[in-house]
Amino acid sequence: MLERNVAQNEWLVVGRGYTDADGRLRTLMKPSDPLVPGAYRLVFDTGRYFDSIKVPAFYPVVVITFSAAEREAHYHVPLLLSPFGYTTYRGS
C-alpha cells in the first residue's frame, strides 16, 4: 500500500496492489494519478506473505517512509526480505 502524508500523523491511501510471481509490483498507482512532492510511505504486509509459505517471521509489517521530490515521476524502491530482516534502497 502507498500512502501520502496529508497532515501531521494523517496518511491517505493513494495506491495499493500485490506483488507478482517475480515479487514485483508493476502498477501501484493509476498512470493518470500524479505523484505530488511530499512524504510517502510504503506499507508491506510481510506477515501475510510469510504465513502463505508457512515460514515464521519477525517483522509482520514493513513500513518505508520516503520523500518524493518535484519533477520525479518514477520511484523504484526494492525491499529485500528474509524472515528475520530486511533492507531497502532507492533503485533506478
Order of alpha helices (4+ residues) and beta strands (2+ residues): beta-beta-beta-alpha-beta-beta-beta
